[in-house]
């Protein structure tokens, strides 16, 4: 009888301890990471949606290197095919996504530099409006990525902290990967006309 009572007291103690083990806060932080990831994808989708308009405007207003236009369209197509499941935010998946989006950014940079050589294009209101939208989108992407990385940091800190790491291990909460700077991002880009 004493063993049953001791077992009951131990079970009651464990139950009350588990309520403060951090499980619910880990779930909350995990959901926050997923929400922030969705925001990142939303901003990249916004950029992807703007690209056809930008390309059409540029194509209609200037006759320039077809290879640059093709690079923008191909990069957008490849980037829109890569999807990352918010439940599997591994470093490898984030890097694949980031690499594809980086190609879009590089192609757009080349496109923007080429437009400097076409003053009549820069003067068109449509191009000007789209350029502002694209710049705003790039800023939104940067903010979304920062917010995502902050959410990942809060989640990873919780998952790795004692005693939460014990609960995390029991319930399968694993560290998540965040965005890292692209290779060579520490160097200032060269702009040549």
PyMOL commands that set and color helices and strands:
alter all, ss='L'
color gray80, all
select helices_A, chain A and resi 2-18+23-61+66-81+91-115+119-123+125-160+164-171
alter helices_A, ss='H'
color red, helices_A
deselect
rebuild
show_as cartoon
